[in-house]
Amino acid sequence: MRKLIRLLLALLVLAAFGLGLAYWYAPERLLQGAYDLAAWRAGLAKRSVDAGGHRWSYYEGGSGEPVLLLHGLGGSKENWLLLARHLTREHRVLIPDLPGWGESSRMPNEDYGLRAQARRVRAFVGALGLPNTHVVGHSMGGAIAGTYAAHYGGRVATLTLLAPGGVPFPPNDFAREVLAGRNPFDYGTREQLRAFGPYLFQQPPWVPPRVLDVLVDQNLGRRAFQGALFARLAQGEDADGLLSRLPMIRAPTLVIWCNGDRVIDKAAMDIVLEAMPQARGVTLFGCSHMPMLEVPRELAQPISEFVRAPTPMRPESAAAPEPAP
């Protein structure tokens, strides 16, 4: 028994030593390991497919009617992993890196605006031979999802817009930063990333410093691409690109917003609902702009219920009671 205990202790010491080496010299492997574990817990496998002139990397798992999750600016398919765990129990979940982002390909001199990305989503859905799909889009991905539903509505079973971009709202602190010529997404140091966190999260999670370095390096690698697209979405031709398309959408639509969203103010929700009489709204509490990471279970509930029974529509409701002050 003593030999067994000594062996176990030796193995633990070796494992801790290995983790320490990885943390200091290969933190990207630790981050990828965390992603792989979250994907495994959600029942997702990583796959790839050629569609729309791009190589798509995506997760797929679960069974049932297909639910397609589209990430936002600066995001990736990994943003959805905590949420997916609550969806794959009843639904077939597909989570791609949009073309230009993550592990999907990016082509020089290509258009990655809303309409072009919507066309690529159509190609992706077609390449996988999907029937009518339940489409969920967040932020920039919400603007793309709405554009896709407006132009290719026959392929959309339901649409869920999660704090979508492409709609106007009264200037908040984030918008004032943008109007002053600053891009909060353009972080290049740990300190700048930490300063960006309170915009995205009501309670920013603690992230080990060396993992922060990985996230910073990834952001620097897409700096030019992301900066140009951000300018287009924030003040350029796609700034209100979803608003004009909202009346064209005929799919049953659910609109979800965090009450404390500090990026796209919840005031935009009223504008979306006014333009879409067929839509209903759900307000989440305890989150800012990344509810799939802050309150994944609370977010999964209205999405799953809506996919199961998209009609009849109900007026705006709250998914959870507002916390006491």
C-alpha angles and dihedrals in degrees: 000000000000090000090051091050091049090049092051091048091050091051091050091051091050091048091050090048091050092049090049092052091047091049093054102033106024109021090153088068091054090051092048089048090055090050092049091051092049091048091050092050089051092050093244129146125198116242139165137212138176113241136148093007092303139095108240123206113200146158121237132183147131128048137257131058112357118259116192118202119200120195129218137245112310090009136111142199089277090070089076101048098100091047094045091062088069095045105045090069090075108010142052101245125202120186117180134184099238113239109280093028139085114341095340117102126267120203125206117251093009125138113245097176125125100276095044092049091047089056090051091050088055089052091048093051090047094048090055092046092234121174119221104330134213103231124203120183131183125205106314087008088054091055089049092047091050091048089049091050091047095053102029101029094147088071096051120088094179136350126216117191113198109194090318123204123227097068128098126244137170110281115271127182091280093050091047089054089053094046088052089058099259125126111209089195090063098087119155104170138047090252093053091049091050089050089052093051098079090059091056100036134039086211108021111219121238111254123189111254095240090052088051086056090056092051091048092050091050090051093049089052092061096034100118094041094046094044094053092047092046090054090051093049096041103044107351137080095306097046092105094016095128097044095068091048099049095089089053093061115100100169118106103268135204119194118201127187136170111237089225099045106152096183106048105020117233088237085082089066091072090053092052094047092047090055093047114052090178093059131091128200136225124194121208125200132206095042144083124199100328107057092154086069101032102040106010096156093048090048094047093056100066092038093053093044091050093049090051095046114011094170146097097041119227130200121263113303137177119246091209134012115267110258118249115261 
